[in-house]
Amino acid sequence: MDPITVGYLSLVAIGVAIYAGLHVAIALAGVSLFGVWAITGKFKLAMNFVALAATDSIADYTFGVVPLFVLMGLAVSESGMGRDTFAVVARGLRRWRGGLGVATVLSNAIFAAITGISIASAAVFSKVAVPEMIRAGTDRSIAVGVVAGSSVLGMLIPPSLLLILFAILTDSSIGDLFIGGIGPGLLLTFAYILYLTGLGMARPHLFEGVNTAEEGDRTPTWNLLPVVGLAGLVLSGIYLGFFTPTEAGAVGAAAALIIGVILRRIGPRAAWRIAVQTGHITAAVCFLIIGASIYSRMLAFSGLPANITEAAISSGIGPIGFLMLFAGLLVLLGTVLDSSSIMLVTVPLAFPVTQQMGIDIVHFGLITVLAVEVGLLTPPLGLSVFVVHASLKETGITLGEVFRGAAPFALIMALTLVALILIPQIATGLLGR
């Protein structure tokens, strides 16, 4: 069969398999196996092709960064640093209209600098921030929306598990992507704060009551030091060249565990829980990367990426038009697929096009991550929304309230995404590009 035809049929087959409920990694690997078999006509060769691709993808030294940053994020979450961060920041903003909402955004931004996992942020701040905001008189829908919306900062502000995944898929620099994530992360943070501040001034009844953070919590300000110190250690070490991202993950994980033990918040049971969760998440990510590696090699073998690149360039759509269409596709897919799955399916196809169009890889990576993160807040599969709802189910908060509260934040993310596409320097400015 013609290789290009096989390539296009494989895309259809993968889409059908995923929508039918088959695990994404199995769909990618299985369709790729049959694709190579259809092109070569030799099943044994196809099996060897799949085995080699699977081995190479996991044997890469860069992959070691995944379990290390996952371990660090879970250790930070278990040690209660998110709770300490919120308590201190909320007390400092007690006179600000809507100050607890702003404190939640700022706390999530700080927490994101040491976790890199949006779902962890959503789970932590659902328990910490939402009860405090509701007790202070904040509208319930806004309270849960703030947590769901600001949790996405965990995948945008470095270190980010999605940026690491993108780097593995495209064989690009994790360090450069981390630096590139600072600009979009700060822009989105300030956009959220501006929205909440404006809402507090225009509709103060939504934030009626008193910020009780100072009255109900005497958490000392110095409790911010472990959070700031850990983030500074990891990120400065990468940016100043003291160690590689993989080594930074090891240093950060060790430091987070030591801090948790010193604070007497990580004991034998907590350590075992962290180890098991790290293993589960790493195994899931590992399986996805294997499937993506097999899939991308099959596509390259079929010649489909080159065919799509040629069609995109000859259409005259241009880099901005292509990025707009690609981002729109990612947002649409985000309504039914999780972030990692979207990247695994789309990046191997789009990456060669961006290279031919001269689009900076860091710019493309941050657009990809921000676009798929919009899907965390949009129905029917808004993963952050479901995590927030699950964490607060016993309080009577409905899923509809969380989706309504998260909607303005999804819109702000979409506007930030458009700004990022039109102004590449938001992502590349710190790299001097």
Secondary structure, DSSP 8 states (H G I E B T S, - for coil): --HHHHHHHHHHHHHHHHHTT--HHHHHHHHHHHHHHHHHS-HHHHHHHHHHHHHHHHH-GGGGHHHHHHHHHHHHHHTTHHHHHHHHHHHHTTTSTTHHHHHHHHHHHHHHHHH--HHHHHHHHHHHHHHHHHHTTB-HHHHHHHHHHHHGGGGTSSS-HHHHHHHHHHT--HHHHHHHHHHHHHHHHHHHHHHHHHHHHH-GGGB-S---HHHH----GGGGHHHHHHHHHHHHHHHTTSS-HHHHHHHHHHHHHHHHHHTT---HHHHHHHHHHHHHHHHHHHHHHHHHHHHHHHHHHHTHHHHHHHHHHHTT-HHHHHHHHHHHHHHHHTTTS-HHHHHHHHHHHHHHHHHHHT--HHHHHHHHHHHHHHTTSSSS--HHHHHHHHHTGGGT--HHHHHHHHHHHHHHHHHHHHHHHH-THHHHGGGT-
